[in-house]
Amino acid sequence: MLQIAPKPLRLLVVDGNIRSQRDAWAAGYRDLSPAAAYAEEVLAIVPDAVTDLCFPADEGANLPDGAGLQSYDGIFLTGSALHIYHDDPAITRQIELMRAIYASGTPCFGSCWGIQMGAVAAGGSVTANPRGREVGFARRITMTEAGRSHPLLAGRPLAFDAPAIHLDAIALPPAGTSVLASNAYSAVHAAEIRHGGGVFWGVQYHPEFSLTQVAAILARMKPLLVAEGIRKDEAQAQAWIDEILALDADPARFDLAWAHGLDEQVLDARLRVTELRNFLNHRVRPQQSERGRA
């Protein structure tokens, strides 16, 4: 019997940043935009996938229409340095795109800004977190009852840590939201949102961030880390960054892992991207077959 190989996945990565923010990111992290870095992590899981990058924050950006969105097997939304509650065309264009993604029915996953975009486009709200900034790592992300059986978090322990850098958080989840995980900082750390014929999965943390990416962002934030009392001074901030980089270079450094309270959920590259793999396996590949694209 003739065996027909499945078609490579066609994936879209939507960058939430304006050009100056992308340039700052690239200057600090291997000359890659956030979308390109995100695509690299996805391609490590599905090396034969075809990935396109989209920059809706840019005025005049060539954005896919409904048919264009439906031509993708899955869509990923990156984080962003923007604040979604600001009335700015760079933001409203992204909200409209997210609404079109819902309407297209294309599987979509978002990290940080991505889950905020999924919430606001469906009628929810996001505000600056009154608890302050969650930076470096989100601690004790704990599954809700719904999260314990949800495929997005399959393979995670009931409580875990993950890379995270955000000030804003979902204040009011939209109708159709199942909250899957939370912690002391954010009531919505993982969620499924059903809206307008589409299904969105998202997390407030960053499973796509390696420790090197975390360190690169913290390096740009050193004055802010001091101003907000997260580190005593810039020398202490730099020491933190240096130890994160050392741990990335050698995840077996038990002394550093112990000092920073990090375990294999962050240090093991395969476990760190659990949500990305689950999205691809449980949402993208099954729907590829259902839509006759496999």
Backbone hydrogen bonds, N-H to C=O, Kabsch-Sander energy under -0.5 kcal/mol:
donor,donor_aa,acceptor,acceptor_aa,energy
4,I,2,L,-0.5
5,A,3,Q,-0.6
11,L,9,L,-0.6
11,L,50,V,-3.3
12,L,74,G,-2.1
13,V,52,D,-2.9
14,V,12,L,-0.5
14,V,76,F,-3.4
15,D,13,V,-0.6
15,D,54,C,-3.1
16,G,79,G,-0.8
22,R,18,I,-2.2
23,D,19,R,-2.7
24,A,20,S,-2.0
25,W,21,Q,-2.2
26,A,22,R,-2.8
27,A,23,D,-2.2
28,G,24,A,-1.1
28,G,25,W,-0.7
29,Y,25,W,-1.4
31,D,26,A,-2.0
32,L,29,Y,-2.1
37,A,33,S,-2.6
38,Y,34,P,-2.3
39,A,35,A,-2.8
40,E,36,A,-1.9
41,E,37,A,-1.5
42,V,38,Y,-2.1
43,L,39,A,-2.8
44,A,40,E,-1.1
45,I,41,E,-0.6
45,I,42,V,-1.3
46,V,42,V,-2.2
49,A,46,V,-2.1
50,V,9,L,-3.3
51,T,49,A,-0.5
52,D,11,L,-2.4
54,C,13,V,-2.2
57,A,15,D,-0.6
58,D,55,F,-1.5
61,A,58,D,-1.8
63,L,61,A,-1.1
69,L,65,D,-2.8
70,Q,66,G,-2.2
71,S,67,A,-0.8
71,S,68,G,-0.5
72,Y,69,L,-1.6
73,D,10,R,-3.1
74,G,10,R,-1.1
75,I,107,P,-2.0
76,F,12,L,-3.0
77,L,109,F,-2.2
78,T,14,V,-2.5
86,H,83,H,-2.0
88,D,86,H,-1.3
91,I,88,D,-1.8
92,T,88,D,-2.7
93,R,89,P,-2.2
95,I,91,I,-2.0
96,E,92,T,-2.3
97,L,93,R,-2.0
98,M,94,Q,-2.4
99,R,95,I,-2.1
100,A,96,E,-2.0
101,I,97,L,-2.2
102,Y,98,M,-2.4
103,A,99,R,-2.3
104,S,100,A,-1.9
105,G,101,I,-1.0
105,G,102,Y,-1.1
106,T,101,I,-0.8
108,C,199,V,-1.0
109,F,75,I,-2.6
110,G,201,W,-1.6
111,S,77,L,-2.0
112,C,203,V,-2.7
112,C,205,Y,-0.6
114,G,111,S,-2.9
115,I,203,V,-0.5
116,Q,112,C,-1.8
117,M,113,W,-2.7
118,G,114,G,-2.3
119,A,115,I,-1.9
120,V,116,Q,-2.7
121,A,117,M,-2.4
122,A,118,G,-0.6
122,A,119,A,-0.6
123,G,120,V,-1.7
124,G,119,A,-3.0
125,S,172,L,-2.1
127,T,169,A,-2.1
129,N,167,L,-2.4
132,G,129,N,-2.1
134,E,166,H,-2.7
135,V,133,R,-0.7
136,G,164,A,-1.0
137,F,135,V,-1.4
138,A,162,A,-3.1
141,I,160,F,-3.1
142,T,140,R,-0.6
142,T,182,S,-3.5
143,M,158,L,-2.6
144,T,180,L,-2.2
148,R,144,T,-1.5
149,S,145,E,-0.5
149,S,146,A,-0.8
150,H,147,G,-0.9
153,L,150,H,-1.2
154,A,151,P,-1.0
156,R,153,L,-2.3
160,F,141,I,-1.9
162,A,138,A,-1.5
164,A,136,G,-1.4
166,H,134,E,-2.3
169,A,127,T,-2.4
171,A,125,S,-2.1
172,L,125,S,-1.5
177,T,174,P,-1.0
178,S,192,E,-3.0
179,V,177,T,-0.6
180,L,190,A,-3.2
181,A,190,A,-1.4
182,S,142,T,-2.1
183,N,186,S,-2.4
189,H,181,A,-3.3
189,H,187,A,-0.6
190,A,181,A,-1.4
191,A,202,G,-2.4
192,E,178,S,-2.0
193,I,200,F,-2.8
194,R,176,G,-2.2
195,H,193,I,-0.5
195,H,198,G,-2.2
198,G,195,H,-2.6
200,F,193,I,-3.0
201,W,108,C,-2.4
202,G,191,A,-2.3
203,V,110,G,-2.3
204,Q,189,H,-2.4
205,Y,189,H,-0.7
206,H,163,P,-3.3
209,F,206,H,-1.7
210,S,208,E,-0.6
214,V,210,S,-2.1
215,A,211,L,-2.6
216,A,212,T,-2.1
217,I,213,Q,-2.0
218,L,214,V,-2.5
219,A,215,A,-2.1
220,R,216,A,-1.0
220,R,217,I,-0.5
221,M,217,I,-0.9
221,M,218,L,-0.5
222,K,219,A,-0.7
224,L,221,M,-0.7
225,L,221,M,-2.7
226,V,222,K,-1.8
227,A,223,P,-2.6
228,E,224,L,-2.4
229,G,226,V,-1.5
230,I,225,L,-2.0
231,R,225,L,-1.6
237,A,233,D,-2.1
238,Q,234,E,-2.6
239,A,235,A,-2.0
240,W,236,Q,-2.0
241,I,237,A,-2.2
242,D,238,Q,-2.8
243,E,239,A,-2.0
244,I,240,W,-2.0
245,L,241,I,-2.3
246,A,242,D,-2.2
247,L,243,E,-2.2
248,D,244,I,-2.0
249,A,245,L,-2.2
250,D,246,A,-1.6
253,R,250,D,-2.2
254,F,252,A,-1.8
257,A,253,R,-2.5
258,W,254,F,-2.7
259,A,255,D,-2.1
260,H,256,L,-2.2
261,G,257,A,-0.6
261,G,258,W,-0.8
262,L,257,A,-2.2
266,V,263,D,-1.8
267,L,263,D,-2.5
268,D,264,E,-2.0
269,A,267,L,-0.7
272,R,268,D,-2.6
273,V,269,A,-0.9
274,T,271,L,-1.8
277,R,273,V,-2.2
278,N,274,T,-2.7
279,F,275,E,-2.4
280,L,276,L,-2.2
281,N,277,R,-2.7
282,H,278,N,-3.0
283,R,279,F,-2.0
284,V,279,F,-2.2
285,R,280,L,-2.7
287,Q,283,R,-1.4
288,Q,284,V,-2.1
289,S,285,R,-1.7
290,E,286,P,-2.2
291,R,287,Q,-2.3
292,G,289,S,-1.6
293,R,288,Q,-2.9
294,A,288,Q,-0.8
